[in-house]
Amino acid sequence: MDGFEHILNWKLKAGSHEFPGKDGGTCINEAALIAAGFEYRPIRRVEDMPECFSRPICRLAMQLNDTATDAQRQRLLPFVMRLACADTPEIECKRASHIGARTAGRYTFEQGLSILEHALVIGRKAEAVPAEAVKSRMEAVQTAATTATAIADTPLFSSIKSWFLTKHTEIAG
């Protein structure tokens, strides 16, 4: 767990969140946004991420985040600082092909983590951000939070999105 101890008190949750809470309480992509130094905003779809984030990798991370159990989801924390790794269109196509070939059918959360790890090896790596900078960014958002837990963007939408992602995985398998 070396390198991300400072975000272990950040709780990842399914769906998009209008505001983070004192517990963090965001999806993986919203947490990655903060860790990379961007101002917080809800991430409803991958295209809401800044251009420096890899779309195929963020899409897989979002799917894993939204279909995982609460316990599984926390295992995505080590990836928070690695998603800002967009590369050339050719590399992004390689990443998308790699992910698509391995997620076409049913796969477990463990397999999804492995797919994510291997996709992150393709092309440019995210720039290393000093741990103190990330810690400071995450704590600033938590300190500014007005509620103990995050406020879901639209609970109904998050539930429907999660249901569709789960059903897609079941149907494809």
Buried (B, 14 or more C-beta within 10 A) or exposed (E): EEEBEBBEEBBBBBBBBEBBBBBBBBBBBBBBBBBBEBEBBBBBEBEBBEEBBBBBBBBBBBBBBBBBEEEBBBBBBBBBBBBBBBBEEEBBEBBBEBBEEBBEEEBEBEEBBEBBEEBBEBBBEBEEBEBEEBBEBBBEBBEEBEEEBBBBBBEEEBEEBBEEBEEEBEEEE
